[in-house]
């Protein structure tokens, strides 16, 4: 059974898939902002990611400390297979809900 | 390189879950750096702050955020704490017991303060009800005269109502045994103004000569709580009266104190209107009560009354005296507790210092223990325990101790409250309101929390900062010494507080012994007093005088009775009657009269009391209204430096018009109004000359033997004369004395207990610190012994370090004592707040006990075996 996920979690999962190796806090935040115009607070984003991690949808690990960022390590995220399934299921439901409504929703 | 705004960064760092903190700070710093490059530092800083502000809530509600802190973590800590205490049961027991004593004592005393001083009176808007008392140089708290009462009724707009009450007693006849009841005479509107309405029937709104209102107690006791009692006609001292209403239970409309304790009227009736008519200002006897209008403050009302009295005083003649009378408005609750409030606050302060001592004791017990556990804590931080985690563990341990101590404290408070109520003086008003309720519970909780913070937080902060090198290796580090210093400072503070408590206790003990030996002006041993209540004294003065003599003679025939006499009020039995007097010489020069206390007495009364006649004679059966006795104080004021005997004085106490009377005797001053009060100028009038007009008749009987044994024979003798005669309010003079000094005895007893507990706790603290210091120096001492140092020198060393603590505490305590002395000043009698002998005694006591507390642990050095200690290390 796939798990239902929230709006923000959908965005985060998609960002993780796109960013791949480069998926960490501020990068995810910026990606979401650039593509949706939605300025998610870093705290809310971390909270959403933690929920995904707790449910086994994403995996996280602390990277090596870097010389930039005040010498602080990044926390990296990666989508697990269950996460991908959940994202797909979520999108499918959405698709099913809007099919045949004649909405003009494709990005130009 | 720009840095992110530091406050915002600190906030983020503190609210972020520890596991995410670094990544979060890094992410925001990266974003910040990019914005600095793109938009400039100001914009970047604004962005950073906004980002932090928007993140706080999400971070605080982070999944699993509180899990560690709440359930699993807490349970772990709790289990840890229990384990710790199981390993050190002695430590835990001492801490819990010390806390329990401190919290229990403080809560018990607070429950008394709360019940007696803080609980509201149980009528409507009781804080708007004020008592009106006259204040003159002679009498700070005197009943109002009819003239003054009427001036207030007619002129003061600040009151929505003014009423007057007055009391005497009456015999309830019929319906079973004759019984004496205390009667409150009130003006119409009394119950409205006080804010108490009958639960049965009604309170008469206008004068109704035959209406009586019963107290709840009387209704239950004498009339079996019969709901049909309203309308019933009863016999009150021979008068047929109709029961108009019954007052509610537990809402006592007796507003004044009477004989030191709250008045206890059980029957209420209306004052005839002519009692309170006119402008007479010669005799004050009305207890006036007023209700403030809703839109008026106490200060406004007081200002209006002050202005009124200024204009009234201007119209007073020299003959009446009292041209500088003020009238004080005193909220009724304050008025009721005025005699005890200071003592109770002092006791609360004392018991709170005991609590402080207990808390600091526990603090250094915990500190010393933290020291012993430094190794354990260092190991824990070495294997990755964070400072917060270890600090929390220590706090949880403290909390467990505090909760246990607090629970024990509440248990002790339960017994403490019962014990306090049992030993409390009967004169303590509102004692029935003293109980353990939510307020006391909250107080105990707050006291526990405060002490837990004091003893838990300091060690938690200090303990969690364990640094590895010091705890695992060398022990004598700076921080270690600082911890020692804190402990030593706490002990000094404890000793200081003990000195203050012990010296305050000493002052009270001395006052008490002064009270016991004070010259009352009469001999209190072997005297029994009682109110004599008979249905009919006679219609004329002559008949009443014969009746009085009949009883007196019958009582004098009882075997063992030496003599007996009647009066309107016995000494120390309450009741203030005053009248103005001036000498014939003063009247001639229109000099102003002054107020004296008035006593009506029969022959035999002064002899029964054992009063001392300093000149002239006492009354005989033939003395009329033209002769008086005065006490030496009145004599000195009327005829300073001259012989008063045979002189004439003008007195307004006898009737409307001034009468001249001749002084036939001068009596040694008697303490009528209180053992600790100065005797006041008193004039004695012959009761037999006005035998029919007396409102109170008390008998004083001097006996050979224990007065208690004579109560029944005296009762029988009275019944011999008239079967329906009743003796009531039976008190030996010793009883009255004890009752009068009960508040001081109560305060002295409690302070002695508190002082003792404080001393004991300080010694325990001192012992703990000393024993610990010796144990820490075991190795050093071992080496010294091995090197040939004499044991006595080492013992001396150890003693010296203890003596320094005791000495410091005593120096500080001596200064505190001076302050404590001032604090208890109002409770003192015959001793100054800065009494040197008391201070010396207190300092000596604390020194001796303190040195003993030093010596016992210091002796531990004698048991140190260098071979063992050196091998151990």
Interface residues (C-beta under 8 A of the other chain):
Chain A: X24 X25 X26 X29 X30 X41 X42 X43 X44 X46 X47 X50 X51 X54 X62 X66 X68 X69 X70 X72 X73 X74 X75
Chain B: X20 X22 X23 X24 X25 X26 X27 X28 X29 X30 X31 X33 X51 X54 X55 X56 X57 X58 X59 X61 X62 X63 X64
